[in-house]
Amino acid sequence: MTKEQIYEAVWEESYIEGDKTIMVHIRHISQKLEIDPGNPAIIETIRGLGYRVKS
């Protein structure tokens, strides 16, 4: 999903370009879910686009 899709689905507001809210929340979620957050096995960052959950 793109950052815009995540933001709008969660907060039900339009995404503001440059907002780091999603990045911060994804980092916190990764720290809780991942065994090694530096080498994620669950949440993958798609640079310049968004995130996806690895299957």
Secondary structure, DSSP 8 states (H G I E B T S, - for coil): -BHHHHHHHHH-S---TT--HHHHHHHHHHHHH-SSTTS-SSEEEETTTEEEE--
